C-alpha cells in the first residue's frame, strides 16, 4: 500500500509549465507499493481551491502509461457539482489538457508502460486515446470504490483505497506478460544507448515483431513510440531547466529523418515549437 508523498519537484517531466501548476494546484505523488510495483509507476493526487470563476488549465505531455482515477470531474465535463467519478484514461498520444475550477481533488494510479495489461481482459490498444468508466475496463465495483474513496479521511487514505481496489483487480493470467513489457519499457526509459526497436530487441532477447505485439496488447502503443516519448519528456525537461539542447543531435539519436521531423513531433506533443517552449519557461522554475 502506498505511503509517503513525494513532491512534484523531484520529477516534473510531462507537466508543461510546472512553475505555474505549483501556484494553482497541490500535487503529490505516492509510491506504488510492493504488490503493484512494476505495474503501477506511481500514484498521484491533486487538490485545488480556486477563487470565483477562475478556471485553471494544465497542459500535460503524457507519459506512456494509462491513468486509473477517482476524481471530481474535469471542469469541462458538465457533471453535477461535487459528483465523483472513476475513470480509465488510456495512453494519450497527443497533448492533453486538464481543467479545474472551484475546489476539488483527484487521486490516480499511473501505470507503467505495459502495466495496464495486467488489469485487462482485452488489448490495451483498444483503450489508447480513450477515456471511459473504470469499471467498463477493469474488474472493480465502481459504486463501492467511489463510496470508500469519498469516506476516506484524507488524501493518503484515498490513495490507499484505490491501491487496494487495483491490487484485487490484477488478472493473474496477464500479470507476467505485463511485467515483461514494463521491464523492456524501463530499459527504453533509462538506457540512453537504446535508440531503436532493434536495440530493445537485442537487450531483451525478444524478436521485434513479438515486442510490437506485446506492447500493443499491454501498453497500447508501440515500443518505438514509448522510446521516443521518453526522449521527448527528457528534452522538454532539459529545456525547462535552461539547458541548451542540440536538436539536430537529438533527432539523429532517435532516428528521425532530420531535425525538422523532430521539431514537428515536439510541436504536436507540446503545442509549441522548441524555441517557443523555451521562451515560455519561468526563470525561477
N, C-alpha and C positions, 0 to 999 in steps of 0.2 A: 504494500500500500504506500502511495507517495507520502513523503514528508519533507519539510524544509523548503520553503520557496526560494527561488533564485531570481535576482534582479535582471531585467532585460539588458542592462549594460554589459552583461557577460557575453551576449551573443545577439546582436541586433540584425543579423543577416535576414533579408527579406522584408524588414519593416522599413519602408521608404520614409525618410524624414523622421527618424525616431526621436529626435530632439523635440519635435512638435507633439508627438504622441505623449511624451512624458509630462507635457504641460496640461494635457486634457484627460488622460486615462491612466489608471493604476494597473500595470501589467506585471504579473509574477508568473514564474514557471516552477513546476514541481517535477521531481524525477519519477520515472515510470514505476519503479519498484521491482522487486525480483521476479514476480510472476509474469509481468508484461514486458520486462526488459528484452529488447531485440524486436519486439512487435510495436511497441509504442515508444517514440522518440522522447516525448515529454508530455506532461500535462501543462496547460496554461490556463490562466484565469485573468479576467479583466473586470474592473469596476469603474463606473463613471457617474458623475453627478454634474451635469452641465446646466448652466443658467438659462432661464427663459426659453426663447425659441432657437437657441444655438443648436446646430447640427454639426457634429464632428465627422469628417470623412477621412478614413485612414486607408491609404493605398498599400497593398501588400504584394510583393513579388514572392509567390508561394514556394515553399519547399516542396520536394517531390513526394509528399505524403498526403494522406487524407486527414480530415478533421471530424471527430465524432464529438458532438457538443450538446450541452444543455444550456439554454440561454434565454434571456429576454430578447425578443425578436429584433432584427435589424430595423432601423427607423423607417426604411422604405417598404417594409413588408405589408403594412396595413393591418397587422394583427391587433387584437384588442389590447389596450394599455395593461401593462404588468402581466400579461399572459407569458407563460414559459413554454418553450418547445424544445424537443430533441431532434437533432438533425445530423445527417451524414453528408459531408461535402467531399466528393471525390477529388482527386488531384486536379487542380486548376492550371491549365497551361498558359493562360493569359493573365494579365494584371487583374487583381480583384480589388474591390473597394468595400469596406465595411462602414456603415453609417450608424452613429449613436446620437441619441437625443434624450433629454431629461435625465433620469437616473436609471441605472440598470447594472447587470452583471452577466458574465458568461463563464462557464468552465468547459474545457475541452481536452480531448486527447488527440495529439498529432501523431499519426502512425509513422513508423519508419517506411521508406520505400520498400514495398513488399509485405510489410506487416499487416496491411489491410486484408490481404488474402486469408489470413487466419480466422477472420470473423465472417467470411462469406461462404455461401454455397455455390455461387456462380463466379463469373470473372470480374476482376476489378476494372477491366477495360470498359465494362458496361456502365460504370459509375463516373468515369473521367469527365470533368467539366459539368457534373450534375450535382444538385443538392436535393435531398429527399428526406422524408421522415426516417429517423434512425431505425425504428422497428421494421421498416419495409425491407431493410437490407441485413440487419444484424439481429441475432436472436436475443432480444431484450424485451421485457414488458414495459412499454413506454409509460403507461399510466403509473405503475409502481415506481419506476425510476424518477419521474417528474415529482411525484409526491415526496419521495425520500430526499431528493435534492432540495426541494423547497423547504422541507422541515429541518434541514441541516443547520447547525448553529452558526457556522461561519464558512468562509471561503475554503479553508483546508478541509473541512468536513464535507463540503460539496464535492470537492475533487475526490475524496476518499469514496464517496457513494458511487460516483461514476466509475472509478477504478474497479470497485468490487463487481459492478454490473458487467464490465468488459472482461474481467477475469473469467466470469462464468460463461461468457459468450464465445470464448475461443473454441474453435472446432478442432478437436484432436486430429482429425483426418487431414486437415490443411496446415497444421502448425509447422511441421518440419519443413515443408516446401516454402512457406512464407519466411521462415527464419533463414533459409538458404539464400533467398533473393535479398533479404535485408543484409546479410553478410557481404554479398557481392556489391550491393549498393554502398556499403560502408567503405569498401575499397575505392569505389569511384569518388566518394566524398573526400577521403583523407590522403590518398596517394596521388601526388601531383604528376607523377611519371605516367599515370594511366590517362591516355588521351583518346583512345579509340575503342570500339567494340572488340577488336581483335586483342587489345591489351587486357580487357576484362576477361575475355575468353581464356587467354593464356594464364592469367593469375588464378582464375577459379577452376580451370580444368573442365569447363563446360563448353560445349560447342556453341558457336554464335547463334545458330537458329534455335537451339534449345534455350539459350539465355533469353532470346527475344520472346519466345513462347512463355517462359516462366515469369518474366517481367510483366507481360501483358495480363496474365492471369492473376498475379498477386499485387503488382504495383499499379497497373492500369496504363502505364506508359512504357516506352522502350528504354533499354539500358543506355542508348546514346542520348536520349532526351534527359535522363537522370544525370548523366555525366555533364552535359552542357549546362543544365540548370544549376548544378552545384558551382560550376565555374562562374556563371553569371552572378550568383549570390556572392561569391567571393570578390569578384571585381567590383560589384556595386558597393560592397562594404569597404573595399580599399579606397574607392573614390570618396566615399563618405568621410573617411578618416583623413582625407587630404593627400593620399598617396598619388604620385604621378604614375599612371598606368600606360604601358605600351600596348595600344590596341592592336597594332599590327602583329606583335609577338603573341598576344593572347589569341588572335584569330588563327594564326598558324598552329599554335598548340592544340587548338580544339578542332582542327581540320576543316575550317571554313575556307571557301574558295578564295576569299580576300577579306580585307578589313571591312569593306562596305557591307558584306553579308552579316558580320558580327554586329556592326552598328545598327543595322535594321532589326536584328533579333533583340538587341538591347532595348531599342525603342518600343518594339511590340510588347516586351516583357515589363517595362517600367513606365511607358507612356512618354518618355523623354529620350532625347539623344544623350550620349555620354557627356558631352560638353554641357548641355542644359542641366543634367542631373548634378554635375559637379558644382555648377554655379548656385544651385538651389540649396546646397548644404550649409547649415549654420556653422560659423567659425568655432562655436563652443560645443559642437556635437560630440 
